[in-house]
Amino acid sequence: MSTMFAKRGDRLVVRSHVNLPGRDAEILEVAHPDGSPPYRVRWSDNGHEGLVFPGPDAYVEHFAAASTTTSK
């Protein structure tokens, strides 16, 4: 079993269950330097923020860091 890790700006996705829709959230804060849970997130469906300890039905979508350099 692989260990979940994330960084600020990644997306947490929770797979759907029977009769329940899936959910996703922006990861706002990671509690541990190694990127392991828990994560402070903002849910996309209602904007609520909270602390999440993801279960086995969840995964992280990683996004490349935005470039901070600009051309002149």
N, C-alpha and C positions, 0 to 999 in steps of 0.2 A: 504494500500500500504506500502510495507516495504522500509526502507531506505537503499540505497546502501552504503557499506563500503568496504575498501580494505586496504592492506598494501603493502609496497615495495616487489616486487617479485611475487605478484599475477598476474593473467592474466585477461585482459578485453576482453570480447567477444561481438561482435556486430552481431546480427542475420542477416541473408541475407534478402534482399528485392526482389521484383519482378525484374528480369533481372540484379541483382547485387549480387556479391558474399559476403558471410559473411567475417568478418575480426577479427583478434585478435592481441593483443599487450601486451607486458610486462609492468607492472606498475613500473616505475622508481622512482617516487616521489609522495607522498600524501600531499596535501596542508594543511589539517586540522588534528589535533590530534585525532579526532574521526573517521578518515578514510573516511570521506565524500568527494565527488568530489569538485573541479576538480583534475584530475590526469595528471602527466607528463608521457607519454608512449612512447614506441618504437614499431612501427608496424612491425609485422613479415613478411609481404609481400614485404616491400620495405626498411625497416630499418630507415625510417624517424621518428623523434621524434617530439612530440608536446604536447600541453596542450589540454585535452579533458574534456568536460562536458557531460558525457554519458546521452543518452536519454532512453526512456522506452524499446527500442529494445536491450538494452545492459545488461549484467550481469557480475559478477566477479567470477572467479574460484579461490578459496583459496588454497594455498599450505602450508603444514606443514613446519615450520622453520627447516633448516638443523641443525643437531647436531654439536656442536662445540667441543665436547669432543672426544678424540682419545684414543684408548687402547694402553697400553705400556707393 
